[in-house]
Every structure is written in C-alpha cells, then in structure tokens.
Amino acid sequence: MSVAPATDWTDRMLELTVGPVAHGGHCVARAGGDGRPADDGRVVFVRHALPGERVRAVVTEDPGGAFCRADTVEVLTASPDRVEPACVWAGPGGCGGCDFQHATPAAQRALKADVLREQLARLAAPAAATAAVRFDEVVVEELPGGPLGWRTRVRLAVDDDGVPGLRAHRSHDVCEIRDCPLVPGGALEPVLERRFRPGSEVDVTVVGGTASSAGGSRVDATARIGAGSTVHAAGRTWELSAGTFWQVHPALPDTLAGVVGDWAAVPRGGVAWDLYGGVGLLGSVLARQVGPDGTVLVVESSPSAVADGAAALADLGQVEFVRGRAEREIGRLRPDPDVVVTDPPRTGLGRAAVRALAARRPRRIVHVGCDPAALARDLALFAGAGYRVTRLRAFDAFPMTHHMEAVALLEPLE
Ligand SMILES: C[S@@+](CC[C@H](N)C(=O)[O-])C[C@H]1O[C@@H](n2cnc3c(N)ncnc32)[C@H](O)[C@@H]1O
C-alpha cells in the first residue's frame, strides 16, 4: 500500500533496499523500516542504485503523492553489477544524460530488457496474446563501438555566464563539464572553451566518426556547431543541413537498415511507404527492394530533412518525398502500400494513426520505436486493428542511458 506523506520529504535521507528497475532510468524502492511506521510503503524512485542493493538516498523531489524521487548518496551493499562511472558527473546531483554509468554494459542491457519486458507485459497484453514471439524473452542487443564515444549529436545548455555544459537531471542547472566520455575522444573540448548567449542551447554535431567506422577513427572527430555534416549508411551518402534528423549512434542507421532489409521484403515493382522517414534512410532500403518500377513514398514533416533526402536520393526515380504530417497523410497516400515502415518520434503512433494505417491493409508493417511504453501501447493498438507481432528486436543504441531502440514486424492476423 502506498502512503501519501503528511510533510514534504525533500532532502530527507532514506535507507532503502532497492527493488526492480523501472522505466525512466531509476529503480523502485519502498520507504520503511527506519523507525517511522507512517512512512512505510511509500514508493521511492531511486537513481544511481541497482536492484538488490542497500543504499542511503536523499529525496530530491516530492510531488506530494504516492511516490517521491531520490538519488543514491551511499551504497551500503553493492550489486555485483556495479562499476565506477567513467564520468564524475554521472552521480547524484550530476548530469541528466547518463542513468546507468554505474552498471556494467551487460547489466545495462539487462536492465533495459527488464524495462521493455515490463512495459510490454503491462501495456501490450492483447499483442502478447497473438504474437508469434514471446515478449518476455526479448533481449536488448549490443551495437558495435562500445559504451563510450558513440554520441555524434549533443545539445549543450548555456549557463548565466555564457558557459556551455550539460543539463543537470530534472533541473535548469548546467553542469560545467570539461568533456563528455560519450562523445568521441575530446571532440567537445573546443566547443566547451567558447562562450555563448546565456540561457541559449547549442547543438553540436561530431564529424569524423562514421557509421562504418563506429569503433575506429574516433580520434579524428571534431565538433561543429550548427553546421551540416556528411553521413554514410546503407551504402549511400547524405549531406545533412544543420538540424536535420540523423540517428545519434553511428552504428544504428546500418543496423536499422539491415533489419528493414530483412523484414520488409517488398515485392519487386511493389509499393512501400516510409513514414516519419527523415532523409529516407530506410526508404533507400525499400527502394532497392521495389526496384526502378516500384514506388517508395517517404513522408516527413521537416522541410530540411525532405530537401536533404530528396537531394541524396535523386538518382532513385522510384522514391518520392511527401512533406507533411504522417498521421494526416496515411489516409491520402496513393497507391496502397504492400509494406509500411514507421519510425515516429518518442510519443509513438497513437490510436488514430494505427487505425488509419491498418485500414490500408499493408502485408507487413516494420515499426521502429524508441520509447518502450509508446511501443507497447502501439503494439496493443495494432493487435486491436488486426495485426500480430511476428518479429521483435531491441538494440542498445544509447549506452549508459536508459534509452533503447526496438523494432517490431507486424503482419495481418488472418
Ligand atoms: C525517429 S526519426 C526517424 C527518421 C528516419 N527513419 C531515420 O532513421 O533516419 C523521426 C522523424 O519523423 C519526423 N517527424 C516528426 N513528427 C512527424 C510527423 N507528425 N509526421 C511526419 N514526420 C514527422 C522527424 O522530423 C524525424 O525526421
């Protein structure tokens, strides 16, 4: 039973036995056993802890309801999965970017798999009932390149003195970092030496590590601010304008392209849609499958992504970019699709888009999701619309953080 507190717990020190990991980069514990029976049972979301540990944690946020948030300040009994974080900011009161630096990379992937399984169990029961795969057996696969030096795009926050850094967890404060170990070797340093307009944000693109050299030429990386970049994936090259979407992990574009290549199986001369298609990374794979007599419609809302994608895929006459909101375009696109790829932002597809898509009756839908809760909700909606999950994979595309990327193949139930 959860107990709402009579007083604000902020800054209170708790001694906790840490329970399972939960979605959002923290574990669940219950207050109690410290001589204050009235507090017993209150849920505490505790950061920088691991399941099974005994920790002392300070309450950082108390919204006043059934739960509060805390951060570990002392580990009394450590998990065997615990390691020393690579960054001094990856701890209590520190940067909000990394949630799991205190765990081995294998343990991080196990934590993410637990979260994905739990979200699927809670939110996707109708999909589990018809799926050809077991949701409780899904794993989170490692990508090449290791847990550090993978982040090719970083948003810096600028403090009141004009100093750039990384945003502190759930705060407006800025951590004045000297470097970030997730960014290829030293690439951020020249940017961090500069001063910017107080209160602004600085988008940094790291140039030099490419998808094909994810584990290799990182030392050559240099950071560029607000500039475009050249990227390579799926055997092609894109010139990206500043602000155009590209996957942050250098190995993810080729990984997703590989999965789409395996699962989409669009017939030659057929029709495929790439919804939320960015610059047409996955559309280029579909174009190869349909061949010159087929049709690939890439639907994307960002004008710069459409312009960059159309330029990069200009040699593929079967590809057409449609600038617009995918949810609206689903009902209007012609011709009907054999196969659809969907890769929406974190919020997922939602009820209206899933219904509209199912009404177009594609033979296969390859759905990419970067939030396990949104993915689970969308899979449940697809189950209600007559589609079953026949394949499911997940990837650790954001090591050290709680984020992950998952891909599901959906096929009609009958
Ligand atoms: C997760 S990215 C995927 C891009 C692409 N599949 C890739 O892997 O490079 C999502 C894309 O959807 C676009 N987007 C966001 N909301 C949209 C909407 N309502 N309709 C169409 N595109 C949208 C974003 O600009 C972004 O390019």
The ligand as an SDF file (V2000), in Angstrom:
LIG
                    3D

 27 29  0  0  0  0  0  0  0  0999 V2000
   12.9190    8.9220  -35.2220 C   0  0  0  0  0  0  0  0  0  0  0  0
   13.1230    9.9470  -36.6440 S   0  0  0  0  0  0  0  0  0  0  0  0
   13.2600    8.6980  -37.8880 C   0  0  0  0  0  0  0  0  0  0  0  0
   13.8840    9.1050  -39.1910 C   0  0  0  0  0  0  0  0  0  0  0  0
   14.3730    8.0030  -40.0930 C   0  0  0  0  0  0  0  0  0  0  0  0
   13.5370    6.8290  -40.0940 N   0  0  0  0  0  0  0  0  0  0  0  0
   15.8110    7.6300  -39.7700 C   0  0  0  0  0  0  0  0  0  0  0  0
   16.0250    6.5450  -39.1990 O   0  0  0  0  0  0  0  0  0  0  0  0
   16.7160    8.4110  -40.0690 O   0  0  0  0  0  0  0  0  0  0  0  0
   11.5330   10.5990  -36.8270 C   0  0  0  0  0  0  0  0  0  0  0  0
   11.3530   11.5820  -37.9710 C   0  0  0  0  0  0  0  0  0  0  0  0
    9.9790   11.9550  -38.0070 O   0  0  0  0  0  0  0  0  0  0  0  0
    9.8710   13.3380  -38.2960 C   0  0  0  0  0  0  0  0  0  0  0  0
    8.5530   13.7170  -37.7820 N   0  0  0  0  0  0  0  0  0  0  0  0
    8.1880   14.1320  -36.5510 C   0  0  0  0  0  0  0  0  0  0  0  0
    6.8570   14.2790  -36.4660 N   0  0  0  0  0  0  0  0  0  0  0  0
    6.3600   13.9490  -37.6870 C   0  0  0  0  0  0  0  0  0  0  0  0
    5.0500   13.8760  -38.2340 C   0  0  0  0  0  0  0  0  0  0  0  0
    3.9830   14.1770  -37.4860 N   0  0  0  0  0  0  0  0  0  0  0  0
    4.8980   13.4600  -39.4980 N   0  0  0  0  0  0  0  0  0  0  0  0
    5.9750   13.1570  -40.2640 C   0  0  0  0  0  0  0  0  0  0  0  0
    7.2380   13.2100  -39.8010 N   0  0  0  0  0  0  0  0  0  0  0  0
    7.4240   13.5980  -38.5330 C   0  0  0  0  0  0  0  0  0  0  0  0
   11.0800   13.9560  -37.6500 C   0  0  0  0  0  0  0  0  0  0  0  0
   11.4100   15.1820  -38.2920 O   0  0  0  0  0  0  0  0  0  0  0  0
   12.1450   12.8730  -37.8610 C   0  0  0  0  0  0  0  0  0  0  0  0
   12.8140   13.0930  -39.0780 O   0  0  0  0  0  0  0  0  0  0  0  0
  1  2  1  0
  2  3  1  0
  2 10  1  0
  3  4  1  0
  4  5  1  0
  5  6  1  0
  5  7  1  0
  7  8  2  0
  7  9  1  0
 10 11  1  0
 11 12  1  0
 11 26  1  0
 12 13  1  0
 13 14  1  0
 13 24  1  0
 14 15  1  0
 14 23  1  0
 15 16  2  0
 16 17  1  0
 17 18  1  0
 17 23  2  0
 18 19  1  0
 18 20  2  0
 20 21  1  0
 21 22  2  0
 22 23  1  0
 24 25  1  0
 24 26  1  0
 26 27  1  0
M  CHG  2   2   1   9  -1
M  END
$$$$
